[in-house]
Amino acid sequence: MVRRIQALNYRCLRHVDVRLDGNFHILVGPNASGKSTLLDVIGFFADLAPGGIESAVRKRVPDFRDLVWGRQGSGRFELAMELDGGRPSGESAEDVIRYELVARGDETGPYLDTVQGLVVTDCVSTPRPVPRFPAPLDPVPSILCTEQDACARVLFRGVRRFSDYIDDVRSRLESIDEERSTGGDVKDLHQKLDAAMAALKFDMLGLKVRKLILDGRRLREASPPAHAGAGLSPDGSNLPWIVRHLVEKQETRFQEWLDHVRIVLPELKDVRIVEREDDHRAYLMLSYGAGIEVPSWSVSEGTLRLLALTVLAYLPDTGQIYLIEEPENGIHPLAIEAVYQSLSSVYGSHVFATTHSPTLLGCASPREVICLATDPGGATDVISGADHPRLGEWRRAADMDLLFAPDVLG
């Protein structure tokens, strides 16, 4: 999962360095404090591999300068992200994969000055003293690691086509088998295979990062045939097929999910999936007491959002990185804890959620909270809730005076 996010001169992130513990995090802060921008560091890497730098920039802004701190005409920005899991062979358990990029723009358009993957030792870092907040980090010349760094080894540079990675991995596997059969030293080949696999993992970020923007209209509509194994779609429109997959393939998980939802909706008896014969579209049918059944287009948006968000914890482990903006929207405050319990339990995946809800924040522990705020110059500062000078002693209590302080929910 994601273990570190760094940015230099990216939009309002003049310089941030965020180390993460666990696989669930809530981002809190006033409007325009940089919550969505911090998540977009992950999103930018995900968009880069399949579409290239021009596509990644065009999805965000018409002018590259709009992505650079202060709209510097000849400026650049740097992004870095560290992931654990699937570590290269032969590396220690403390090692993680680090991806870095440097983007620039000129009169011909945006281009990548650097993009590379490294294996780095996840050294124990000294906790950052936080006497006050916000107090953004001072800018540095660069956040890139180099091969001269004792804790880093470059695995690959550049971005290639997906098919190139597959061919590279296949050829290296064949070479390793040949070397092993002849008794040769395969250490160098293993390192080259590590590089190919790290590059392949980078290319797969576009499939692993999922930004959920649930659409009430699409949730209500009958869903066209979809492959449930790909996970919940960004707009939630394939929810009927996700539920059908649980019913048919993992009935125990379906019952556990239904029991969890009943904590909030005790009158709910069952959730069925109906497939229309004429076009094979599917929709949800919710069964209540006294034999009442309600199709999805007559169900409230809040209930459908509740179903979509809570089901994530019961899906097969697919190693997704979920980016969710304000999951509390449309959901009754008394149901938000059920959403928290599910989102914080999506094991094998990493969930990031922004929020303005004191109820959702009140459910979380300080280490699950990432606090953002800007200084008078517009630069964003980011710290863990456990390090926040006002949240250090706070433990799962929705103290409204504290939560609505200018440097918390604001």
C-alpha positions, 0 to 999 in steps of 0.5 A: 500500500501507499507508504509515502507521498511527496510533492514539490511545486505541485499546485498548492503543494509547494513542498510536502512529505507525508509518511503513512501508517496503515491502509485507511486515511481521512483527509481533513481541512478547510476548503481550498486546503489541498485535500484533493490536490494531495490525492491527485499526486496518486492520481497523476501517477495513475494517469501517467502510465496509460496515457502519457504526460500530455494526457495526464496534464490535459485531464487536469488543466489546459495550461501546464503552468496551472499545475506549477506552484505560483504558475511559474512560466519555466517551472517544473514540479516533482512528485514521488510515491512509495508503495509496499507489497510485491517487493523485489526478490532478494530485498529486505522486508524494510524495502519499498518501491519508490516512483518519482517524476519531474514534469516540465513545460515549454512552448511545445507542451508538457514533457517528462524530464525524469520518471523512474522507479527505485527500491529504497530502504524504509529507514526509521525517520525522526518525527517532525516537531510540530510546535504550530500548524500550519508551518509548511516545509521549506522548499528544497532543490529536489525530492529525487533519490539518486543512485549515490544515496545509500538507501536507494537503487534505481530499477527502471527509468522511463515509461514504455508500453504495457506489452513491452513490460510483458515481453521483458518479463518473459524474456528475463524469466527464460534467461533465469531458467537457462542460467539456473539449469546451467548452474550460472549466477542468476543474481544479476538476472534477478535484479533485472527481473526486479526492475521489469516487475517494478516497471510493470507495477508502475504501469498497472497503477492506472488499473489499481487507483480508483477514484470513486465519485458515486452518481445517484442517477447511475446508482438508480438505473439498471446496469448493463452487463459488467464484469464484477471482478474489476471492482466497483466502478467509479460512479457505482453503476455496476453495484448490482453486478458486484452484489450478484457476484457476492451472492453467487460466489461468496454467499458468506460475505454477502450475508455478513455485508447484509447483516452490517447494513441491517445495523443501520437499516434494521427493516431491510430483509434482503437485497436481490438482483433482478436481471431484465430478460430483454436487455440483460440489465440488472438492478437491485430490489430491496425487500422490507417487512410486510413483503414490500419490495422496492427497485433501485430507482425508487430507493433513496440516493443515501441508501444506495450510497450506503450500500455502495460504500459498505460493500467495499469491505466485502469484495475480494482482495484486489489491491486497489487504492480508493480515492473517495471525496466526502463519502458522507454526502447524502448519508444520515449522520447515524449511518456514517459510523457504518460507512467508517467501519467498512471503509477502514476495513477494506483489507488488502486495499488502501482507502483515502477519503476526504471529509467535512463531517465531524461525525466521520472524523469522530469515528477515526483514531488520530493516526488515521487522520491527515490534517491539511491547512494553508499558511498566509502565502497559500502553501499547504502543510500536511501532518498526521492527526497524531502529530497535530498540536491540538489533536495529540490527546484526542481519542475518538471523541467528537469534541465540536469546538475542537473539530471545527477549529480553523486548523482542523475541519475549519 
